[in-house]
Amino acid sequence: MNKRPLYFDYAATTPVDERVIQVMVRCLGFDGNFGNPASSSHAFGQEARRSVERARQQVAELVGAQSEQIVWTSGATESNNLALKGVAQARSGSGGHVITSLIEHKAILDTARQLEDSGVAVTWLAPDAEGLINPQAVREALREDTFLVSLMLVNNELGTVNDVVAIGEIVREHGALLHVDAAQGSGKVKIDLARWPVDLMSFSAHKVYGPKGIGALYVGERARPRLSAQIHGGGHEGGLRSGTLATHQIAGMGAAFELAAQSFDDELAKIDRLRNRLLEPLLALPGVRINGSATQRIPHTLSLTFNEGEFNPAALGASIAFSATSACNSANNTPSHVLLALGHDARAAGRTIRLSLGRFTSEQDIDEAVRLIKAACATAPAFWVTTP
Ligand SMILES: *Cc1c(COP(=O)(O)O)cnc(C)c1O
């Protein structure tokens, strides 16, 4: 059997932590906690409901929220859809204005385009040279009819961290709502929704060592009366998101978020050390540079652009699992919209890789990756060119 490549794509997804798997498995079989959490009249349903509510508490605790402010969804994509479409739909009258950015995840970009098609005006903010959204740019973009600003906490390609507190203060002053996609931030950045001026926040379990197919939307008190459900049928989740609750998925997300809270400081320190071990030898290579702010960032995610003619990413493919979406959007093979918004051309985007580290990355993995990347630089054809 072929050896599997080294895993450097934690920003795309994470494996489910074994401790989380144990929790999930107990919610499946006849001897386990398989009841319908909505079956309040018998013990099976009541036990499932307790698991769901415990998980809600675990998720809320990691981000400084109240458990009743957490709404279960199928993932951050759905949370983003619920936030944007739900707020747009709850308004009386048509039109209005939304502010977002050019470097959001596709789950925001495509949803905001959908709003545009339905008659909402959208301002697409460009990042600064550091890959950050300047709070002043948000202030300048606000209009009288702006009802929602949606910006991400941590950029999935760059690892840069927006100052959503400064942005939130500006948005509050104006009266609009602020939605933050925090799929890449939870468990990596200390989030405190009790103090942060944020109204809606999206989370995903599978970026935090939980299962795929489950996520949550934080709905703060200012947002609650201004949000319309997008999925109807049964009135689950306070009417905001119908559908039988997936106990095993929810319990898994809860366990994963609790683990993230418990290991937060140790894990951050460890990833920081590993990142330095990776970066030092790579930055010593001629012309290698990091995309996005060197300081306002998480250590987990690195976007690196290599010198023209000196790097052959194809030579790495079988040995390191890194992100190609950083170089191109895998579905349509166009250069990354994030790198283009940062001013890269298609060729530079083609010489860019995203390496992301996580809970199971070891020093040996790092040293091996450095060796392989150096070798890929050595094997680059003299006139290696990307097709745009
Ligand atoms: C992964 C991700 C999403 C999508 O989350 P899913 O749970 O996979 O739907 C949305 N936004 C960002 C920033 C992400 O990294």
The ligand as a MOL file (V3000), in Angstrom:
LIG
                    3D

  0  0  0     0  0            999 V3000
M  V30 BEGIN CTAB
M  V30 COUNTS 15 15 0 0 0
M  V30 BEGIN ATOM
M  V30 1 C -15.1800 25.6340 5.8240 0
M  V30 2 C -15.7110 27.0020 5.7870 0
M  V30 3 C -17.0560 27.2520 5.5330 0
M  V30 4 C -18.0250 26.1660 5.1950 0
M  V30 5 O -18.3030 25.3410 6.2930 0
M  V30 6 P -19.0830 23.9710 6.0910 0
M  V30 7 O -19.3860 23.5390 7.4920 0
M  V30 8 O -18.1410 23.0610 5.3910 0
M  V30 9 O -20.3150 24.2560 5.3130 0
M  V30 10 C -17.4940 28.5550 5.5520 0
M  V30 11 N -16.6510 29.5680 5.8050 0
M  V30 12 C -15.3520 29.3660 6.0490 0
M  V30 13 C -14.4640 30.5390 6.3330 0
M  V30 14 C -14.8300 28.0800 6.0410 0
M  V30 15 O -13.5330 27.8930 6.2550 0
M  V30 END ATOM
M  V30 BEGIN BOND
M  V30 1 1 1 2
M  V30 2 1 2 3
M  V30 3 2 2 14
M  V30 4 1 3 4
M  V30 5 2 3 10
M  V30 6 1 4 5
M  V30 7 1 5 6
M  V30 8 2 6 7
M  V30 9 1 6 8
M  V30 10 1 6 9
M  V30 11 1 10 11
M  V30 12 2 11 12
M  V30 13 1 12 13
M  V30 14 1 12 14
M  V30 15 1 14 15
M  V30 END BOND
M  V30 END CTAB
M  END
